[in-house]
Amino acid sequence: MSDDVDAALDAWWATLTRALGLEDVPVDRDAILGLAGEAAHRVVRPAAPITTFLAGYAAGLAGGSAADVASAIERSRTAARG
């Protein structure tokens, strides 16, 4: 990504996590973007936001730890790969 895109994404991440009360969220942003990209390319483009939302929801239901998030992302990637 370009420096401008990274800066905008960093700013949006900070704004959104603050708005949602998730400043300390244990998430690897690049893992989320990777999952979105994989869903968009392996399924259909609109699958990206649906996949990331459902992975986040599953991680939250599981407890919301960094391990829960990583597990939900990996399970979602596996599902997208068929």
C-alpha positions as CSV (number, residue, x, y, z in Angstrom):
1,M,0.0,0.0,0.0
2,S,1.1,3.6,-0.6
3,D,2.0,5.8,2.3
4,D,-1.2,7.8,1.8
5,V,-3.3,4.7,1.9
6,D,-1.6,3.5,5.0
7,A,-2.0,6.8,6.7
8,A,-5.7,7.1,5.9
9,L,-6.2,3.5,7.0
10,D,-4.3,4.1,10.3
11,A,-6.5,7.2,10.9
12,W,-9.7,5.4,10.1
13,W,-8.7,2.4,12.3
14,A,-8.1,4.8,15.2
15,T,-11.3,6.7,14.6
16,L,-13.5,3.5,14.3
17,T,-12.0,1.6,17.2
18,R,-12.4,4.6,19.4
19,A,-16.1,5.1,18.2
20,L,-16.8,1.4,19.0
21,G,-14.9,1.4,22.3
22,L,-12.4,-1.1,20.9
23,E,-9.1,0.9,21.3
24,D,-7.3,-2.2,22.7
25,V,-8.7,-4.6,20.2
26,P,-6.3,-7.5,19.7
27,V,-6.5,-7.7,16.0
28,D,-3.9,-7.8,13.2
29,R,-5.3,-5.4,10.7
30,D,-3.3,-7.0,7.9
31,A,-4.9,-10.3,8.7
32,I,-8.3,-8.8,8.3
33,L,-7.4,-7.2,5.0
34,G,-5.9,-10.5,3.8
35,L,-9.1,-12.4,4.7
36,A,-11.2,-9.8,2.9
37,G,-9.0,-10.1,-0.2
38,E,-9.1,-13.8,-0.2
39,A,-12.9,-13.8,0.2
40,A,-13.3,-11.3,-2.6
41,H,-11.1,-13.2,-5.0
42,R,-12.1,-16.8,-4.2
43,V,-15.9,-16.3,-3.7
44,V,-17.2,-13.0,-5.0
45,R,-16.2,-9.4,-4.3
46,P,-19.2,-8.7,-2.0
47,A,-18.1,-11.7,0.2
48,A,-15.3,-9.6,1.6
49,P,-17.3,-7.4,4.1
50,I,-19.6,-10.3,4.9
51,T,-16.7,-12.6,5.7
52,T,-14.8,-10.1,7.8
53,F,-18.0,-9.2,9.7
54,L,-18.9,-12.9,10.4
55,A,-15.3,-13.7,11.4
56,G,-15.3,-10.8,13.9
57,Y,-18.7,-11.8,15.2
58,A,-17.5,-15.4,15.7
59,A,-14.4,-14.2,17.4
60,G,-16.4,-12.1,19.8
61,L,-18.7,-14.9,20.7
62,A,-15.7,-17.1,21.4
63,G,-14.4,-14.6,23.8
64,G,-12.6,-12.0,21.7
65,S,-9.0,-12.8,22.6
66,A,-6.2,-12.5,20.0
67,A,-6.3,-16.3,19.7
68,D,-10.1,-16.2,19.1
69,V,-9.7,-13.7,16.4
70,A,-6.8,-15.6,14.7
71,S,-8.9,-18.8,14.9
72,A,-11.9,-17.2,13.3
73,I,-9.8,-15.7,10.5
74,E,-8.1,-19.0,9.8
75,R,-11.4,-20.9,9.8
76,S,-12.9,-18.3,7.4
77,R,-9.9,-18.5,5.1
78,T,-10.3,-22.3,5.0
79,A,-14.0,-21.9,4.2
80,A,-13.2,-19.4,1.4
81,R,-10.7,-21.9,-0.1
82,G,-13.4,-24.5,-0.3
